[in-house]
Amino acid sequence: MFLGGPTVRYQRFFWRHLPVMLAGILAGYIVGCNKPAVRQLFSLNALSTNEIQFQQPPPTSLTTESLTPAAISLEEPESSTRMRAAIVGLVRNSDLFGLRMAMRQIEDRFNRRYNYPYIFVNDVPFTDEFKKGIRDMTKAKVQFGTLDHESWKVPEWINATRYEQVKRDARYPHGEKDSYRKMCRFQSGYLHRHPLLRDIDYYWRIEPDVEYYCDIEYDPFAFMHNNGFKYGWNIAMTEFMDTIPTLWNTTVEFVNSHPEMLATNSLWEWLVDANGDYNGCHFWSNFEIVDLSFYRSSQYQAYFDYLDRSGGFFYERWGDAPVHSIAAALFLNATQIHYFDDIGYFHPSVVSCPANSRFSGKCVCDESKSFVQNGYCIVRFKAIKQMLLNPNSTESVHEGPIHYGQPAIKAVYE
């Protein structure tokens, strides 16, 4: 009874309910086969022979528009296609928050696709908190370095008494500060010689609190290389002339002693007014992308050494921006200097927006707040470059009013 009872009950249950189960299966089959997609997958012959085959749907063309965002490939380029380049900054531990903001934008707008390394240097060691906070922002390699005494000092040829008097009498931004002058000297002549940059061919300068308003969907380093550009910039304005009263005369002395260093198609005329005096135009070096072979060249190094020995970084307050700009304009051909007008960029107090970027393109850049494109130095740059490279052109390089003005300075080393 124990062995046979359950089996008998199961058999009776099966035979009692078999008609109902068969009716349900048949009804489901009839309903399903009324659907075209199901009729394509099954056939009566297949059912009768137990040889059901699932057919693949017809192939369709695949475009990025038909993919969900998660399906679109954002793979990084192979490392072999990247240039020997880095994003580089001279910063302090106190700049952590502002630098994280800048890195977040560069990563989102550009570097998450290219994974270029970052190099940060400081006149004192970086804290563990700073290093962790920076590394949290990127999967790219990050290196941290300190400056040696030679690159961060008041040189021994500077007269201490005179220098202290200069700082007391200064009536221009940062005129009283040692650190600002040391920063300008370092950026002018030593950053590109730092050991961490030894194997780097190109650098992109980064500073805290800057913003990037547009997606950068190409590699600016490769762009520079492929087009033979040595110096790339985004903002140009006039300098505070009180900070550089003898820079131009010192430059002229150097050029007169080394006329062979002047480039054939230099932008000398971009630098001077109708009287041949320096007009103050310079590229803002807080954004610059540079082929470091230029800064490492014998011409540039000789020029920096001449300026350095003259004492103007300390007796006045020569900035690295006019030094870089004058050198580029004199020692490079006009074809080697590129205006990155397609990069939306903000440095505290100044905005540079690409044309028509407020309501179009992959930008969020308010052109109503961007005046530098209509500034004297940028308009003059375009005009002089056109005159050198296409002297027969009748195309106007600018329409509308031209703005004249000087920047409001905010610097890392204050």
Number of C-alpha atoms within 10 A of each C-alpha: 5 6 7 8 9 11 11 11 10 11 10 11 11 12 10 10 10 11 10 10 11 11 11 12 10 11 12 11 14 11 10 14 16 10 10 9 11 13 13 12 15 18 14 10 10 12 11 9 8 9 11 14 11 9 9 7 9 5 6 6 5 8 8 10 8 10 11 8 10 7 9 12 9 11 9 12 11 9 11 7 9 15 17 17 22 23 19 24 22 22 21 20 16 12 15 18 15 14 24 21 16 19 25 19 18 22 19 15 18 20 22 17 17 20 19 22 17 23 20 20 20 17 18 13 13 18 12 10 10 19 16 10 15 19 15 10 15 21 13 15 12 17 14 15 17 16 18 13 9 10 19 17 15 20 15 7 10 17 13 14 8 11 18 14 12 17 19 11 11 17 12 13 17 19 20 20 16 18 17 22 27 22 25 20 27 21 20 25 22 20 20 22 14 15 12 17 18 10 10 16 18 27 22 19 18 24 22 23 18 22 19 26 23 23 18 19 11 11 15 17 22 17 11 20 16 9 11 14 21 22 25 22 21 26 25 26 22 19 21 20 16 15 21 19 15 14 23 19 13 15 19 12 12 16 16 11 10 13 10 11 17 19 16 12 17 22 25 21 18 24 22 15 12 8 7 10 11 19 18 21 25 26 27 21 23 20 21 21 27 23 22 19 14 20 23 15 12 12 17 22 17 14 21 21 11 15 21 19 12 16 18 21 25 27 22 20 31 28 24 23 22 23 25 22 19 24 23 26 23 24 24 23 20 23 17 18 21 17 17 17 15 16 19 25 23 20 19 15 10 16 24 25 28 21 14 12 18 15 11 10 13 14 21 16 26 17 18 9 12 18 16 22 23 17 20 18 26 25 19 19 21 15 17 21 20 18 13 16 12 11 11 9 9 9 9 9 13 14 8 6 9 16 16 13 14 15 14 11 12 12 14 15 17 13
